[in-house]
Amino acid sequence: MDVGELTAEQVVDRIVPRDPRISPDGRWVVYVTAPVGRVDRFPVSGLWLAPADGSAPARELAAGVAENHSPRWAADSGTVFFLSDRVERGTAQLYRIGLDGGDPERLTEQAAGVSGHVPLPGSKSVVVIGPDAADRAGDPRVRSVRPSEDQPAGQAGTHRDDPSASRVWGSRDRSDRPSEDQPPGPTGTRRDHSSPSGAWDTLDRPDRLWLLDLATATIRPLGTLGDRHVREVAARPDGTALAVFTWSCADHAPGVFEPGLHLVDPATGETRDLGTPALEATDPAWWHDGTEWHLAYLGLTPPGLIGGTAIFNVTENLTEGLEICPTELVQVGEGPPLALFAEGLDTTVRRVDAGFTKVAQVHGASLTASRDGRVIALVASTGAEPDEIHAGPPHDLTRLSRTVPDGTWGTQHRLHYRAPDGLDLDGLLILPPGKTKADGPFPLVTLVHGGPHDRYADRFNLGWYPSGQWLAAAGFAVFLPNARGGLGHGHAFAVSVAGDVGGAEYTDVLAGIDLLVHDGVADETRLGIGGWSHGGFFAAWAVTQTDRFAAAVVGAGVIDWPLLAATGEHSRFEAALGGAENSPITHAGKIRTPVLILHGEDDTNVPLSQAELLHCALGEKHHEFVVYPRENHSIRERGHQVDVLNRSRAWFSHLLA
């Protein structure tokens, strides 16, 4: 791949592997592949199979003619269960396929579809998760939107069915905007206010628990969980018990979905309430210590709503005090679970034992392990090699997939520096392909990650949003900072932003920029900043605090924390992050930097009203406002992703030239 001529189409059309699952006997890995961008209304993905030792090339197990996903192995390692909407697009059913491929066998005909499944060890049954068709479809919540009185005549929005159209709402003063170098691709007129932003919101039907008997092809309800929404299930390795996570409701909108943890007997359906787990509880994992069974899971460190993740043994915090962060927990049939840990810029595999024994250092995610834990698989990459499936013994992994041609990418450097208050920080610097630090100073774009409890790991950085390798290919140096509040340095580091986002977090980022300017890498006169979600908030916040940046891109950013707490999916969490004084809208009058605002029209996480506030506050100032119809918080449609990439790069190229 010629990275010097990297196109947005190449980025969004590249095939990405995900969700690897290793067979219980450790011999095979099945995984999902799909393009970054969705071409049609429904996603398309295929299933691939490869020997875990890399002795033969991967081969397609189930063709990508529909959305095939969520592969899970039978206990005998001879067949794979998976979900697919090949019969009715948008409604998944459970299928089974042998290692030789062929036509998969359809196992369910649930009218409302299937959302999850867990093959039950030691039996001919599969636990199925999905709605009951008899449940009401939900209480409609009507969002009434009236046409704006100041909407100019003749400015109707683009047609809702146009798969590539974006809606551009620029400032009225266009004297200094890009013109002839405006990126190609989707264009559109100003957004039509008379077109509702998500005209109907519906409460989802709760997912129920079912048991499918493979011998008789019958399915029946399982357990007594009432109206609680089933989120995740883990079968005990002996097949006699299920750990079940539930929410009080299926709908995110209230921002209150109290979690529950339950024990269900798959034979009798007897259900026992194990109490309230930590918030954000996920990844239940069983293990036996030779005397009794234990159950662990990942959750948010109590008591606050903001902070790091922890591993719990039902109620005990097993990782309390560690300055590293667990990100995934994986059940192993024999012995304690394995866990992925974020450790600064690195990722490690550790065994959940008394000392959290380090098993391997990897640069990946989506960990899976064989029954005995001696063979693992995951999606891994390096700074210059895109994500691929790797498998084998933890210290000797082999690359199984090759979905992207080899290319010369921008060189990625690890950074370690200190904040003004002395806190140790890290991050990444990506230089243009073929360039070294001695070739500086470069125009520098700082991209802030989302979350804020996320991080930049020393992995490949290329996505549909403005990303490191995408901008480096255009000649920019790119700074990827890991400010306080993020992942990888323990709970105290993560919780430090509670109630004060944009405070010390802001000076953390500026300290890294100052270091790059001092070292001759960054040109002080050509600085840009951008990000998506929390990164979008940070970009908007930064330009209210300083005029140092010559360009900013605000993607799905938070502009008013109190308003988001009242309208977003995660209301309680947003209220715990910041208030009016932490809101860019409070200080928007200070903005002098040209701002590109990008937002999905149907965003339920950070509603479109946030972007509209910033657009209105900027008024006649140099900015552009782009709305992507049908999109939620992440942009999924191929044409829209191409537009995001081209438009953001053109914005920085024009203003940082």
C-alpha positions in Angstrom: 0.0 0.0 0.0 1.4 3.4 -1.0 0.8 5.3 2.2 1.9 8.6 0.6 -1.2 8.4 -1.5 -3.5 6.9 1.2 -7.1 7.6 0.4 -10.2 7.8 2.6 -11.7 5.0 0.5 -8.7 2.7 1.3 -9.2 3.5 5.0 -12.9 2.7 5.2 -12.9 -0.2 2.8 -10.1 -2.1 4.5 -11.1 -5.4 6.0 -10.7 -5.5 9.8 -10.6 -8.8 11.8 -12.4 -8.9 15.2 -13.9 -11.2 17.8 -11.5 -14.1 17.6 -12.5 -17.3 19.4 -10.1 -20.2 20.1 -11.5 -23.7 20.2 -11.5 -25.4 23.6 -8.8 -27.8 22.4 -6.6 -24.9 21.3 -6.3 -26.1 17.7 -8.4 -23.6 15.8 -9.4 -19.9 15.8 -12.6 -18.6 14.3 -13.0 -14.9 13.8 -15.1 -12.2 12.1 -14.0 -9.9 9.2 -15.8 -6.8 8.0 -15.0 -3.5 6.3 -14.6 -0.4 8.4 -17.5 1.3 6.6 -21.0 0.0 6.1 -22.0 0.2 2.4 -25.7 -0.7 2.7 -28.4 -0.3 5.3 -27.2 -3.5 7.1 -23.6 -4.5 8.0 -22.0 -7.4 6.1 -19.4 -9.6 7.8 -17.8 -13.1 7.3 -16.5 -15.9 9.4 -13.0 -17.2 8.9 -11.2 -20.2 10.3 -7.5 -20.8 10.8 -5.3 -23.3 12.6 -4.0 -21.8 15.8 -0.4 -22.8 15.0 -0.4 -21.0 11.6 0.3 -24.2 9.7 -2.2 -23.4 7.0 -3.8 -20.2 5.6 -7.1 -19.0 7.0 -10.1 -19.9 5.0 -13.6 -18.5 4.9 -16.1 -20.6 6.9 -19.3 -18.6 6.3 -19.4 -16.1 3.5 -19.9 -12.4 4.1 -23.3 -12.2 2.3 -25.0 -11.0 5.6 -23.9 -10.0 9.1 -22.3 -13.2 10.5 -21.0 -12.5 14.0 -20.6 -13.7 17.6 -18.9 -17.1 16.9 -18.8 -19.6 19.8 -17.4 -23.1 19.9 -19.1 -26.3 20.9 -17.4 -28.1 23.8 -16.0 -30.8 21.5 -14.3 -28.1 19.2 -16.0 -29.7 16.2 -18.6 -27.1 15.4 -19.1 -23.3 15.6 -22.3 -21.6 16.7 -22.8 -18.0 15.4 -25.5 -15.4 14.7 -26.6 -14.3 11.3 -29.3 -12.3 9.6 -29.0 -14.1 6.3 -32.7 -14.9 6.1 -34.1 -11.6 7.4 -31.7 -8.7 7.3 -31.6 -7.0 10.7 -33.0 -10.0 12.6 -30.3 -12.4 13.7 -30.9 -16.1 14.3 -28.6 -18.8 15.7 -26.8 -21.1 13.3 -24.3 -24.0 13.5 -21.6 -24.9 11.1 -18.9 -27.6 10.9 -15.2 -27.1 10.3 -15.6 -28.1 6.7 -17.9 -25.2 6.0 -20.9 -25.6 3.7 -24.4 -24.4 4.3 -24.9 -23.5 8.0 -27.7 -25.1 9.9 -30.4 -22.7 11.2 -31.2 -23.5 14.9 -33.7 -20.8 15.9 -36.8 -19.1 14.4 -37.3 -16.4 17.1 -39.7 -13.8 15.7 -37.8 -11.0 17.6 -34.4 -12.4 16.8 -31.4 -13.5 18.9 -28.8 -11.2 20.5 -26.5 -13.6 22.2 -25.8 -17.3 22.9 -23.7 -19.5 25.1 -23.2 -23.2 24.3 -23.7 -25.2 27.5 -20.7 -27.4 28.4 -21.4 -31.1 28.9 -24.8 -31.0 27.3 -26.7 -30.7 24.0 -28.1 -27.4 24.8 -27.4 -23.7 24.0 -28.4 -20.8 26.3 -30.0 -18.1 24.0 -30.4 -14.4 24.8 -33.1 -12.5 22.9 -36.4 -10.6 23.2 -39.8 -12.4 23.6 -42.0 -11.6 20.6 -44.9 -11.5 23.1 -43.4 -8.5 24.9 -44.8 -5.1 23.8 -42.5 -3.3 21.5 -42.1 -0.5 24.0 -43.7 2.8 25.0 -43.1 5.4 22.3 -41.5 8.5 23.4 -42.5 11.2 21.0 -39.8 13.9 20.4 -41.8 16.8 18.9 -39.6 19.1 16.8 -41.1 22.2 15.3 -39.7 24.0 12.2 -37.3 26.8 13.3 -38.8 30.2 12.8 -35.6 31.6 11.5 -35.0 28.8 9.0 -34.2 30.5 5.7 -36.6 29.8 2.9 -35.3 27.4 0.2 -32.9 25.7 2.5 -34.4 22.2 2.6 -32.3 19.3 3.8 -31.1 16.5 1.6 -33.3 13.5 1.1 -33.3 11.1 4.0 -32.7 8.1 1.7 -29.5 9.5 0.1 -26.9 7.1 1.5 -24.0 9.5 1.2 -25.4 12.9 1.9 -24.1 15.1 4.8 -25.7 18.4 5.7 -23.3 21.3 5.9 -24.2 24.3 8.0 -21.3 26.8 7.5 -20.9 30.3 9.0 -22.3 33.1 7.0 -18.9 34.7 6.6 -17.1 32.5 4.1 -14.4 34.9 3.1 -11.6 32.7 4.7 -13.1 29.3 4.3 -11.6 26.5 2.1 -13.1 26.6 -1.4 -11.3 25.0 -4.3 -9.5 22.6 -1.9 -12.8 21.5 -0.3 -12.6 17.7 0.0 -14.4 15.7 -2.6 -17.2 13.4 -1.7 -20.7 13.9 -0.1 -22.0 17.4 0.0 -25.3 18.8 1.1 -27.4 21.8 1.8 -27.9 23.3 5.2 -29.6 21.1 7.6 -33.4 21.3 7.5 -34.8 22.0 10.9 -38.2 20.8 9.9 -36.7 17.3 9.7 -36.8 15.8 13.2 -33.6 14.7 14.8 -34.7 11.2 15.6 -38.5 11.7 15.5 -39.3 8.7 17.6 -37.5 7.1 20.5 -38.7 3.7 21.6 -38.0 1.7 24.7 -36.3 -1.5 23.6 -37.8 -4.8 24.6 -35.8 -6.5 27.3 -33.7 -9.5 26.3 -34.8 -12.8 27.9 -33.1 -16.0 28.8 -33.9 -19.2 26.8 -32.7 -22.7 26.6 -32.4 -24.4 23.2 -32.4 -28.2 23.2 -30.4 -29.3 20.2 -31.7 -32.8 20.2 -35.4 -31.9 20.0 -35.0 -28.4 18.4 -37.2 -26.9 21.0 -36.7 -23.7 22.9 -38.1 -22.7 26.3 -37.8 -19.7 28.7 -35.2 -20.2 31.3 -35.0 -18.7 34.8 -37.2 -16.3 36.7 -35.7 -12.9 36.1 -39.0 -11.0 35.8 -38.8 -8.0 33.5 -35.1 -7.5 33.9 -33.0 -7.1 30.8 -30.4 -9.9 30.3 -27.0 -8.4 29.4 -24.4 -11.2 29.6 -24.2 -14.9 30.6 -21.3 -17.1 31.5 -21.7 -20.9 31.9 -19.7 -22.6 34.7 -17.2 -25.1 33.1 -19.1 -28.0 34.6 -22.3 -26.8 32.9 -24.4 -26.8 36.1 -24.8 -23.0 36.7 -25.0 -19.8 34.8 -23.9 -16.4 36.0 -26.2 -13.8 34.5 -25.8 -10.0 34.5 -29.0 -8.0 34.1 -30.2 -4.4 33.9 -33.4 -3.0 35.4 -34.5 -2.0 31.9 -33.2 -2.3 28.3 -33.3 1.4 27.5 -30.3 3.6 28.0 -32.3 6.8 27.9 -33.0 7.2 31.7 -29.3 6.9 32.5 -30.3 4.6 35.3 -30.0 0.9 34.7 -29.3 -0.7 38.0 -27.2 -3.9 37.4 -28.1 -7.3 38.9 -26.1 -10.5 39.3 -28.0 -13.8 39.3 -27.3 -17.5 39.5 -29.5 -19.7 37.2 -29.6 -23.5 37.2 -29.9 -24.4 33.5 -31.5 -27.8 34.3 -34.3 -26.5 36.6 -34.4 -22.8 35.9 -34.0 -22.1 39.7 -32.8 -18.5 40.0 -30.9 -16.9 42.9 -30.1 -13.2 43.3 -26.5 -12.7 44.1 -26.9 -9.0 44.9 -25.9 -5.8 43.1 -22.6 -5.9 41.3 -20.4 -2.9 40.5 -21.6 -0.5 37.9 -20.6 -1.4 34.3 -20.3 -5.0 35.3 -19.1 -7.2 32.5 -17.0 -10.3 31.6 -18.2 -12.8 34.2 -15.7 -15.6 34.6 -15.8 -18.8 36.7 -12.9 -20.8 38.1 -12.4 -23.6 40.6 -9.6 -23.5 43.2 -9.7 -27.2 44.0 -12.2 -26.7 46.8 -15.0 -24.4 45.6 -16.2 -22.4 42.6 -15.4 -18.7 42.3 -17.0 -16.0 40.1 -15.1 -12.9 39.0 -16.1 -10.0 36.7 -14.9 -6.6 35.6 -16.6 -3.4 36.9 -16.2 0.2 37.9 -14.2 0.8 41.0 -16.7 2.1 43.7 -18.0 4.2 45.2 -18.1 7.0 42.5 -19.3 7.0 39.0 -16.0 8.1 37.5 -12.8 6.0 37.9 -10.9 3.0 36.8 -12.0 -0.6 36.2 -11.4 -3.4 38.7 -11.7 -7.2 38.9 -14.2 -8.4 41.6 -14.6 -11.8 43.2 -18.4 -11.2 43.4 -18.0 -8.3 45.9 -14.2 -8.1 46.8 -12.0 -5.8 44.7 -9.1 -8.0 43.7 -7.1 -5.3 42.0 -7.5 -2.6 44.6 -4.4 -0.4 44.8 -2.9 -1.6 41.5 -1.6 1.2 39.2 -2.6 -0.8 36.1 -6.1 -1.3 34.7 -7.9 -4.6 33.7 -9.7 -4.3 30.4 -10.9 -7.8 29.6 -11.5 -10.9 31.7 -11.4 -14.4 30.1 -12.7 -17.6 31.6 -10.4 -20.6 31.3 -11.8 -24.1 31.7 -8.9 -25.2 34.0 -7.5 -22.7 36.5 -8.0 -19.0 37.2 -9.1 -16.6 34.5 -6.8 -14.6 32.3 -7.1 -10.9 32.0 -5.8 -8.2 29.7 -4.3 -5.2 31.6 -3.6 -1.7 30.3 -0.2 -0.8 31.6 0.7 2.7 30.4 1.3 2.3 26.6 1.5 -1.5 26.9 -0.9 -4.3 27.2 -0.2 -7.5 29.2 -1.9 -10.8 29.8 -2.0 -11.8 33.5 -3.4 -14.7 35.4 -6.0 -13.8 38.1 -4.0 -15.4 40.9 -2.6 -14.0 44.2 0.1 -12.1 42.4 -1.6 -11.4 39.1 1.2 -13.3 37.4 2.3 -11.8 34.1 1.8 -14.4 31.3 2.8 -12.3 28.3 3.1 -8.8 26.9 1.0 -8.2 23.8 -0.3 -5.2 21.8 -3.9 -6.2 21.4 -7.4 -6.7 22.5 -10.3 -9.2 22.3 -8.5 -12.0 24.2 -9.6 -15.6 24.1 -8.1 -18.7 25.5 -8.2 -22.5 25.1 -9.7 -24.7 27.8 -6.3 -25.2 29.5 -5.2 -21.6 29.0 -2.0 -22.6 27.2 -3.0 -21.2 23.8 -4.5 -17.7 23.4 -5.7 -15.6 20.5 -6.3 -11.9 20.1 -6.4 -9.0 17.7 -3.0 -7.4 17.8 -0.9 -4.8 16.0 2.2 -2.7 16.3 2.7 1.0 15.6 3.4 0.2 11.9 1.4 -3.0 11.4 -2.5 -2.9 11.3 -4.7 -5.2 13.4 -4.5 -8.9 12.6 -5.4 -12.1 14.4 -2.5 -13.6 16.4 -2.6 -17.0 18.2 -0.4 -19.5 19.9 1.3 -19.9 23.3 1.3 -16.5 25.0 5.1 -16.0 24.5 5.1 -17.2 20.9 2.2 -15.8 19.0 1.8 -16.3 15.2 0.0 -14.0 12.9 -2.9 -15.9 11.3 -4.6 -13.2 9.1 -3.3 -10.7 6.6 -6.2 -8.3 5.7 -4.1 -5.2 4.8 -1.2 -5.2 2.3 2.2 -4.3 3.8 3.1 -0.6 3.6 5.4 2.1 4.9 3.5 3.9 7.6 4.3 6.9 9.7 6.9 6.2 12.4 5.3 5.9 15.9 7.4 7.1 18.9 6.6 6.5 22.6 6.6 9.7 24.7 7.1 10.0 28.5 7.0 13.4 30.2 5.7 15.1 33.3 2.7 17.3 33.9 3.3 20.7 35.6 2.4 19.2 38.9 4.9 16.4 38.5 2.5 13.6 37.4 4.1 11.0 35.1 2.3 11.0 31.7 2.7 9.1 28.4 1.6 9.4 24.8 2.5 8.7 21.2 4.0 10.8 18.4 3.5 9.8 14.8 5.7 11.4 12.1 5.0 11.5 8.4 6.2 8.4 6.5 9.9 8.5 5.8 10.5 11.5 8.2 12.5 11.7 11.4 12.4 14.2 14.3 15.4 16.0 12.7 13.2 16.9 9.7 11.0 19.1 11.9 9.5 21.3 12.8 6.2 19.9 11.4 2.7 21.2 11.6 1.3 19.3 14.6 -2.2 18.0 15.2 -3.1 16.8 18.7 -5.8 14.2 18.8 -7.4 13.6 22.2 -9.0 10.2 22.9 -12.5 9.6 24.0 -13.9 8.5 27.3 -12.2 10.2 29.2 -11.5 6.7 30.5 -9.8 5.4 27.3 -6.2 5.6 26.1 -3.8 5.5 23.2 -1.9 2.2 23.4 1.3 1.5 21.4 -0.7 0.0 18.6 -1.7 0.9 15.0 -3.7 4.2 14.9 -5.9 4.4 11.8 -9.7 4.7 11.8 -12.7 6.4 10.1 -12.3 9.4 12.4 -9.4 11.9 12.1 -6.6 9.5 13.2 -2.8 9.4 13.6 -1.7 7.5 10.5 -4.4 9.3 8.3 -3.0 12.7 9.2 0.6 11.6 9.2 0.2 10.4 5.6 -0.7 14.0 4.7 2.5 15.4 6.2 1.4 16.2 9.8 3.1 15.2 13.0 0.4 13.8 15.2 0.5 13.9 19.0 -1.7 11.3 20.8 -1.7 12.2 24.6 -2.8 10.1 27.5 -3.9 12.8 30.0 -5.1 12.1 33.5 -8.6 10.5 33.6 -7.6 7.8 31.2 -6.9 4.2 31.2 -3.6 2.4 32.1 -2.4 4.0 35.3 -4.8 2.8 38.0 -7.9 4.1 39.7 -6.5 7.2 41.3 -5.2 8.4 37.9 -8.7 7.8 36.3 -10.8 9.3 39.1 -8.8 12.5 39.2 -11.0 14.2 36.6 -14.3 13.7 38.4 -16.1 17.0 38.5 -13.2 18.8 36.8 -12.8 17.6 33.2 -10.7 20.1 31.3 -8.8 21.2 34.4 -5.4 19.5 35.1 -6.3 17.3 32.1 -5.9 20.4 29.9 -2.5 21.3 31.2 -1.4 17.7 30.8 -2.0 17.9 27.1 -0.4 21.4 26.7 2.7 20.1 28.5 3.2 17.5 25.9 2.7 20.0 23.1 5.2 22.4 24.8 7.7 19.5 24.9 7.4 18.8 21.2 7.7 22.5 20.3 10.8 22.8 22.5 12.4 19.7 20.9 11.9 21.1 17.4 9.3 18.6 16.3 6.3 20.9 16.3 5.9 24.3 14.6 4.4 26.6 17.3 2.7 28.6 14.5 1.0 25.6 13.0 -0.9 23.8 15.8 -4.2 22.0 15.4 -6.4 20.0 17.8 -9.2 17.6 17.4 -11.0 14.6 18.7 -14.3 12.6 18.8 -16.7 12.3 21.8 -14.7 13.3 24.9 -11.9 14.3 22.5 -14.4 16.5 20.7 -15.2 18.1 24.1 -11.5 18.7 24.8 -10.9 20.3 21.4 -13.8 22.7 22.0 -12.6 23.4 25.5 -9.1 24.0 24.4 -10.0 26.7 22.0 -12.0 28.5 24.7 -8.8 28.6 26.8 -6.1 29.6 24.3 -5.6 31.0 20.9 -2.5 28.8 20.2 -4.4 26.5 17.9 -4.9 27.6 14.3 -7.6 24.9 13.6 -9.9 22.6 15.6 -12.1 19.7 14.7 -14.9 18.9 17.2 -16.4 15.5 16.5 -19.6 14.6 18.6 -18.2 16.7 21.4 -19.8 17.7 24.7 -20.5 21.4 24.8 -22.7 21.7 27.8 -22.4 19.2 30.6 -25.6 20.0 32.5 -27.6 19.7 29.3 -25.9 16.4 28.4 -26.8 15.1 31.9 -30.4 15.9 31.2 -30.5 14.5 27.6 -27.8 11.9 27.1 -27.8 8.1 27.6 -25.4 8.2 30.5 -26.8 11.1 32.5 -25.5 10.3 36.0 -22.0 9.7 34.6 -22.0 12.9 32.7 -23.1 14.9 35.7 -20.2 13.4 37.7 -17.7 14.7 35.1 -18.4 18.4 34.9 -20.8 21.3 35.3 -21.4 24.6 33.7 -17.9 26.0 34.5 -16.4 23.0 32.7 -18.6 23.5 29.6 -17.2 25.1 26.4 -20.5 26.9 25.9 -19.9 28.9 29.1 -16.7 30.3 27.6 -17.6 30.2 23.9 -17.3 33.9 23.5 -13.5 33.6 23.8 -13.1 31.3 20.8 -11.0 32.7 18.0 -9.9 29.5 16.4 -11.6 28.2 13.2 -13.7 25.2 14.2 -15.1 22.3 12.1 -18.1 20.7 13.9 -19.0 17.1 12.9 -22.0 15.3 14.5 -24.4 12.4 13.8 -28.0 13.5 13.5 -29.4 10.6 15.6 -26.7 10.6 18.3 -28.2 9.4 21.6 -25.0 9.4 23.6 -24.1 13.1 22.9 -27.3 14.5 21.3 -27.1 16.8 18.3 -28.3 19.7 20.5 -24.7 19.9 21.8 -23.3 20.6 18.4 -26.1 23.1 17.6 -25.2 25.0 20.8 -21.6 25.5 19.6 -22.7 26.4 16.1 -25.1 29.0 17.3 -22.6 30.4 19.8 -19.9 30.8 17.1 -22.4 32.8 15.0 -20.4 34.8 12.3 -17.0 33.4 13.4 -15.1 31.1 11.0 -16.6 27.6 11.4 -18.4 24.9 9.6 -21.1 22.6 10.9 -21.7 19.2 9.3 -24.6 16.8 10.3 -24.6 13.2 9.2 -28.2 11.8 8.8 -29.1 8.4 10.3 -25.8 8.3 12.3 -25.5 7.8 16.0 -22.5 8.6 18.1 -20.1 6.6 15.8 -20.3 7.2 12.1 -21.0 3.9 10.3 -22.0 4.6 6.7 -19.2 4.4 4.2 -19.9 7.6 2.4 -20.1 9.5 5.7 -16.8 8.1 6.9 -15.1 9.1 3.7 -16.5 12.6 4.2 -15.3 12.8 7.8 -11.7 11.8 6.8 -11.5 14.0 3.7 -13.2 17.0 5.3 -11.1 17.0 8.5 -7.8 16.5 6.7 -8.7 19.3 4.3 -9.6 21.6 7.3 -6.2 21.1 8.9 -4.3 21.2 5.6 -5.9 24.6 4.7 -5.4 26.2 8.1 -2.0 24.8 9.1 -0.4 25.2 5.6 
